[in-house]
Amino acid sequence: MTALPKRPRPEKDPAPERDAAFQGASGWVLEKDLEESVLDYLKAWPRRWLQGELHRDKGGKTEAEKPDAEKSPGRSWQLGLFILGLMLYLSTRLIAIQDYPITFFSDEAIQTLHAQALLRNGLSSPEGRFLPLFFSNAGQYNLSFSVYLQLLVAPFARSVALTRAVPAVVSLLAPLLSGLALRDMFKQERWWLAPFVFSAIPAWFLHSRTALETSLGATMFAVMLYAYLNYRLRNPKGVIWAVLAAALCFYSYAPLQMVVICFSLMMLVLDWPYHWQNRKVSVWGLVTAAAVVLPYLAFRLRHPQALSFQLNLLDSYWLEKKPLVEKLGEMLLRWLKGLDPLYWFLPNTRDLARHSMGGYAKFALYLLPFTAWGLVRLFKGLQKPENRVLLAALLAAPSGAALVEPSITRLLVMVVPLVWLSCLGMDALIGRQREGAEQKGAALTYAVILGFASFYMLADALQHGDLWTEDYGLYGMQWGAPEVFNEVQAWQEAFPQDTVVLSPTWANGTDILARYCLPDGRQLRLESYKTWTFRREPLDENTLLVMTPEEYVKVLQEAKFEAPKVVRSLAYPNGLPGFYFVRLQYSAQADALFAEEAAERQRPMKAEMELLGRPVSISYPRLDIGSIDMLFDGDMNSLVRGLEANPFTLEIEFLEPVSVEGLELSLGAPEMQITATVTMNSGEEVRYIREVPEAALIRPISLRFDAPHFAKKISLSLEQLDGQVPAHVHIWELKINP
């Protein structure tokens, strides 16, 4: 084998060593004149970073020291346009941010509420854990970094504008670092177009104006890509920053955990020679990775069922009883959906109306030629490490959405590599112009077009966005917060003697929205009109029910009520009634109807099945969720819920006696008393009682008998100790230990 010639070492800079040179931990050489103080240098640092003056090339020169002919893209006029693009981006995020999107979701409100609670508790969770890693949202532990960002506005009065402004401003990092990556790593002449392109993407425009974690996660993905490129192309010591950026991405949005893992594995393989060559510094990356992963592993050990619970809520196919090969096939199909050009570049209705802009594609059709050309350039230059990084980002981005049904919230991270591809393609096509003046003119033309598209989209959204769909209910826009809460608050102040009851059926997490929108301490009862149809409840002239149009129609048809009296209504954006303020009275036949229905509900339900290899007869109360066989299916994700019984009494009678040693249950959160009565074949009864405290999530409970019993019947009573009747007793699993 012929030995390769040794690579010549660069000649030592003959210039004398400067007195004020400083070698930073990141490997950057920072210079200042003798007369320049450290404070002056720090003040000048952001400008010098943007202009590329902090980095030396292999010849030992900074960008500012090079002759004009040798300078990479970064001239002052380009920097000025780049800053102009960032201003365009930020203005189109913040202008009237409280007005569009027209709906303020509970998933946005919960971020600020958690941050304020964290501040009140001295940065501890309600359980007393200092700086908790995750926060609960509707029973899911899927909030983390986004809550800590909201600490910036937690001391102030809650407002939609402030809550949304925090992630909107942070999202500026995406166009900022994308442009710098295109300039410094991809060496693109028109790198400054990145913020203009970001500003004009409809899906990004919509979600970067919300407080949902999806845009924050995608922004952190851009931060991670920039940090990794810096490590890979410029400074091996930057591996620590690359790992920390990956951690921010990992903890910013739950679906991005899979994206970070996939991207990291691909770059571990593709760039293995580089990692090995710089193994002395790469080991610090491993140490940093261990430091940021250990808290996650500890959390999973404390909450082993949290992940499966979340996947169950999202109806993931991974929890279905299917062969692994079949699940991998479904994952591949969903991954391909995330890469589908038709989904990105043509208007479609695959997503919910509240996550779409009427008539707009997710990306932008006029950017398709640039994106396609950028993809061609990418594959032609795969020998370059920066292109391999971009390809890995493109392939990893849909992986998180592939675990469940893909949607734009889980796929928004795709916007980052698509924008980079568009910029690469745009730069290449502009570069085909013959003259420099023609190239500059073409680039400026594109910037003007993108800027016009951005402001047109903003104006269109503010003027017509509330009418792009007229489905404002639960399965549509979920419109009503804070509008309905402002109306309710005004009514309570004007008529303090009234009890206002607001229906919760028009949105997810209306209790969260009430806590956010109403002043601290202001109480509001959230209840559907069905509460007054289930059993007779107090209903007088001081009770005011606020209900949706669908509920109002059902009230008109309900025989238990007299004709309702509407005292006020709140209109939807299309002018039609959206909420009715109604006073109700029971009809003359209501008592007879209640008595008839109550008698019917008291009749126990019966079921026959097989347990422990023996036929059994089961008696149980009425259910409103699930079926009784789900108690014994071994699936922790199937729920059985009682309709009203408290205690919830379950009788299991064996046709043939069986030896039993105890019971294992998985129950809901309330404080509960468990009573198990074992009836032997002889007729003798043995009773076991256990009280369990309140818990945050599903908890496993073991009830062991003193000795094995030859049981003919087992009676199980589950009583919530809060005294509520009716009560919805939640049971996930019941296992009889033989």
BELRA-V109380 format. One record per backbone hydrogen bond with DSSP energy under -1.0 kcal/mol. NH is the residue of the N-H (numbers start at 1). CO is the residue of the C=O. If there is no record, write none. Layout:
nh:NH co:CO
nh:NH co:CO
//
This chain:
nh:21 co:18
nh:22 co:30
nh:24 co:28
nh:27 co:24
nh:30 co:22
nh:36 co:33
nh:41 co:37
nh:42 co:38
nh:43 co:39
nh:44 co:40
nh:48 co:44
nh:49 co:45
nh:50 co:46
nh:51 co:47
nh:52 co:49
nh:53 co:48
nh:57 co:61
nh:60 co:57
nh:70 co:67
nh:79 co:75
nh:80 co:76
nh:81 co:77
nh:82 co:78
nh:83 co:79
nh:84 co:80
nh:85 co:81
nh:86 co:82
nh:87 co:83
nh:88 co:84
nh:89 co:85
nh:90 co:86
nh:91 co:87
nh:92 co:88
nh:94 co:90
nh:95 co:91
nh:97 co:94
nh:99 co:96
nh:100 co:96
nh:109 co:105
nh:110 co:106
nh:113 co:109
nh:114 co:110
nh:115 co:111
nh:116 co:112
nh:117 co:113
nh:118 co:114
nh:119 co:115
nh:120 co:116
nh:121 co:117
nh:122 co:119
nh:123 co:118
nh:125 co:129
nh:128 co:125
nh:131 co:123
nh:135 co:143
nh:137 co:140
nh:140 co:137
nh:142 co:140
nh:143 co:135
nh:145 co:251
nh:147 co:144
nh:148 co:144
nh:149 co:145
nh:150 co:146
nh:151 co:148
nh:152 co:149
nh:153 co:150
nh:154 co:150
nh:156 co:153
nh:163 co:159
nh:164 co:160
nh:165 co:161
nh:166 co:162
nh:168 co:164
nh:169 co:165
nh:170 co:166
nh:171 co:167
nh:172 co:169
nh:173 co:170
nh:174 co:171
nh:176 co:172
nh:177 co:173
nh:178 co:174
nh:179 co:175
nh:180 co:176
nh:181 co:177
nh:182 co:178
nh:183 co:179
nh:184 co:180
nh:185 co:181
nh:186 co:181
nh:188 co:182
nh:193 co:190
nh:194 co:191
nh:197 co:193
nh:198 co:194
nh:199 co:195
nh:201 co:198
nh:202 co:363
nh:203 co:362
nh:205 co:201
nh:206 co:202
nh:207 co:203
nh:208 co:204
nh:210 co:207
nh:217 co:213
nh:218 co:214
nh:219 co:215
nh:220 co:216
nh:221 co:217
nh:222 co:218
nh:223 co:219
nh:224 co:220
nh:225 co:221
nh:226 co:222
nh:227 co:223
nh:228 co:224
nh:229 co:225
nh:230 co:226
nh:231 co:227
nh:232 co:228
nh:233 co:229
nh:234 co:230
nh:235 co:230
nh:238 co:235
nh:239 co:236
nh:242 co:238
nh:243 co:239
nh:244 co:240
nh:245 co:241
nh:246 co:242
nh:247 co:243
nh:248 co:244
nh:249 co:245
nh:250 co:246
nh:251 co:247
nh:256 co:253
nh:257 co:254
nh:260 co:256
nh:261 co:257
nh:262 co:258
nh:263 co:259
nh:264 co:260
nh:265 co:261
nh:266 co:262
nh:267 co:263
nh:268 co:264
nh:269 co:265
nh:270 co:266
nh:271 co:267
nh:272 co:269
nh:275 co:271
nh:276 co:272
nh:277 co:273
nh:278 co:274
nh:279 co:276
nh:281 co:278
nh:282 co:278
nh:283 co:279
nh:284 co:281
nh:286 co:282
nh:287 co:283
nh:288 co:284
nh:289 co:285
nh:290 co:286
nh:291 co:287
nh:292 co:288
nh:293 co:289
nh:294 co:290
nh:297 co:293
nh:298 co:294
nh:299 co:295
nh:300 co:296
nh:301 co:297
nh:302 co:298
nh:303 co:299
nh:306 co:303
nh:309 co:305
nh:310 co:306
nh:311 co:307
nh:312 co:308
nh:313 co:309
nh:314 co:310
nh:315 co:312
nh:316 co:311
nh:319 co:316
nh:320 co:317
nh:322 co:320
nh:327 co:323
nh:328 co:324
nh:329 co:325
nh:330 co:326
nh:331 co:327
nh:332 co:328
nh:333 co:329
nh:334 co:330
nh:335 co:331
nh:336 co:332
nh:337 co:333
nh:338 co:334
nh:340 co:337
nh:344 co:340
nh:345 co:341
nh:346 co:342
nh:355 co:352
nh:356 co:353
nh:360 co:357
nh:363 co:344
nh:367 co:364
nh:368 co:365
nh:371 co:367
nh:372 co:368
nh:373 co:369
nh:374 co:370
nh:375 co:371
nh:376 co:372
nh:377 co:373
nh:378 co:374
nh:379 co:375
nh:380 co:376
nh:381 co:377
nh:384 co:381
nh:388 co:384
nh:389 co:385
nh:390 co:386
nh:391 co:387
nh:392 co:388
nh:393 co:389
nh:394 co:390
nh:395 co:391
nh:396 co:392
nh:397 co:393
nh:399 co:396
nh:402 co:398
nh:404 co:401
nh:411 co:407
nh:412 co:408
nh:414 co:411
nh:415 co:412
nh:416 co:413
nh:418 co:414
nh:419 co:415
nh:420 co:416
nh:421 co:417
nh:422 co:418
nh:423 co:419
nh:424 co:420
nh:425 co:421
nh:426 co:422
nh:427 co:423
nh:428 co:424
nh:429 co:425
nh:430 co:426
nh:431 co:427
nh:433 co:430
nh:439 co:435
nh:440 co:436
nh:441 co:437
nh:442 co:438
nh:443 co:439
nh:444 co:440
nh:445 co:441
nh:446 co:442
nh:447 co:443
nh:448 co:444
nh:449 co:445
nh:450 co:446
nh:451 co:447
nh:452 co:448
nh:453 co:449
nh:454 co:450
nh:455 co:451
nh:456 co:452
nh:457 co:453
nh:458 co:454
nh:459 co:455
nh:460 co:456
nh:461 co:457
nh:462 co:458
nh:463 co:459
nh:464 co:460
nh:465 co:461
nh:467 co:464
nh:476 co:473
nh:477 co:471
nh:478 co:473
nh:479 co:472
nh:484 co:480
nh:486 co:482
nh:487 co:483
nh:488 co:484
nh:489 co:485
nh:490 co:486
nh:491 co:487
nh:492 co:488
nh:493 co:489
nh:494 co:490
nh:495 co:491
nh:498 co:495
nh:499 co:542
nh:501 co:544
nh:502 co:525
nh:503 co:546
nh:513 co:509
nh:514 co:510
nh:515 co:511
nh:516 co:512
nh:517 co:513
nh:518 co:514
nh:522 co:519
nh:525 co:500
nh:527 co:502
nh:531 co:528
nh:532 co:529
nh:533 co:530
nh:534 co:530
nh:535 co:531
nh:543 co:540
nh:544 co:499
nh:545 co:582
nh:546 co:501
nh:547 co:580
nh:552 co:548
nh:553 co:549
nh:554 co:550
nh:555 co:551
nh:556 co:552
nh:561 co:558
nh:562 co:585
nh:565 co:583
nh:567 co:581
nh:568 co:581
nh:570 co:579
nh:572 co:576
nh:575 co:572
nh:578 co:570
nh:579 co:570
nh:580 co:547
nh:581 co:568
nh:582 co:545
nh:583 co:565
nh:587 co:560
nh:590 co:587
nh:593 co:589
nh:594 co:590
nh:595 co:591
nh:596 co:592
nh:597 co:593
nh:598 co:594
nh:599 co:595
nh:600 co:596
nh:601 co:597
nh:602 co:598
nh:605 co:620
nh:607 co:618
nh:609 co:616
nh:611 co:614
nh:614 co:611
nh:616 co:609
nh:617 co:653
nh:618 co:607
nh:619 co:651
nh:620 co:605
nh:624 co:641
nh:625 co:641
nh:630 co:627
nh:631 co:628
nh:632 co:629
nh:638 co:635
nh:640 co:731
nh:641 co:625
nh:642 co:729
nh:643 co:622
nh:648 co:718
nh:650 co:716
nh:651 co:619
nh:652 co:714
nh:653 co:617
nh:654 co:712
nh:655 co:615
nh:658 co:711
nh:660 co:709
nh:661 co:737
nh:662 co:737
nh:663 co:703
nh:664 co:735
nh:665 co:701
nh:666 co:733
nh:667 co:699
nh:668 co:730
nh:672 co:692
nh:673 co:719
nh:674 co:690
nh:675 co:717
nh:676 co:688
nh:677 co:715
nh:678 co:686
nh:679 co:713
nh:680 co:684
nh:681 co:710
nh:683 co:680
nh:686 co:678
nh:688 co:676
nh:690 co:674
nh:692 co:672
nh:695 co:669
nh:699 co:667
nh:701 co:665
nh:703 co:663
nh:705 co:661
nh:709 co:660
nh:711 co:658
nh:711 co:709
nh:712 co:679
nh:713 co:679
nh:714 co:652
nh:715 co:677
nh:716 co:650
nh:717 co:675
nh:718 co:648
nh:719 co:673
nh:721 co:671
nh:723 co:720
nh:727 co:644
nh:729 co:727
nh:731 co:640
nh:732 co:666
nh:733 co:666
nh:734 co:631
nh:735 co:664
nh:737 co:662
//
